[in-house]
Amino acid sequence: MAVAERHAMSVRPLVIKIGGSLAETGRLAPVLAMIGGARIPVVIVPGGGPFADAVRHLQAEMRFDDAVAHRLAMLAMEQMAECIVGLQPGMTVARSLDDISEAVMDGQIPVWAPLQMIGSDKTIPESWDVTSDALAARLAELLEARLVLLKSVGARDISSAKDLTREGIVDPVFPEIVARADLGWSIFGPNDDAALAALLTGEGNT
């Protein structure tokens, strides 16, 4: 990523990673509607959901290496980004920091498609140790923003990123990025929608 592009980003939105599993629990549409009404700048990072599951299945069948799987998993996130934009008005796919900045300035909610930015990012391992959680943390690091993870399991009582990894809630690379970036982050589970709504109106805190 060009240094000029990074410095061009002047707006610091809240980064919200939406777990792909929300699509399977029926929670995705109401969460998107809630985010669509946000009164603060937001950028969405989509999980890969069933598209990422398909990559895992194909890797087992075709035996391509983890570097290929890593790129395909990011494309899975991009497919989910297209789905999200199709489901909720006022959202747009964003592939760069400039895209994110322009969308926010235009009053839209950017949904991040990561391959263009992360495909050549040497700080990110090309393995299944990286999921959309770590990529969301990386984007928050680049934006110097706060991160919220929306999950299908409750974990707000777990305050350590390493503990979240041990519980299988986030990937192994997530704690590394959080630590090096001194990143502020929170997790919202299925029973935390009221707190999420308050946060999106600017009244709550993470």
WODACOR-V776167 format. One record per run of one state. SS is the DSSP state (H for helix, E for strand, L for the rest). FROM is the first residue (numbers start at 0). LEN is the number of residues. If there is no record, write none. Layout:
BEGIN
ss=SS from=FROM len=LEN
ss=SS from=FROM len=LEN
END
This chain:
BEGIN
ss=L from=0 len=2
ss=H from=2 len=6
ss=L from=8 len=5
ss=E from=13 len=5
ss=L from=18 len=3
ss=H from=21 len=4
ss=L from=25 len=2
ss=H from=27 len=9
ss=L from=36 len=5
ss=E from=41 len=5
ss=L from=46 len=2
ss=H from=48 len=14
ss=L from=62 len=3
ss=H from=65 len=22
ss=L from=87 len=3
ss=E from=90 len=4
ss=L from=94 len=2
ss=H from=96 len=9
ss=L from=105 len=3
ss=E from=108 len=4
ss=L from=112 len=2
ss=H from=114 len=4
ss=L from=118 len=13
ss=H from=131 len=12
ss=L from=143 len=3
ss=E from=146 len=4
ss=L from=150 len=10
ss=H from=160 len=6
ss=L from=166 len=7
ss=H from=173 len=8
ss=L from=181 len=3
ss=E from=184 len=4
ss=L from=188 len=4
ss=H from=192 len=8
ss=L from=200 len=6
END
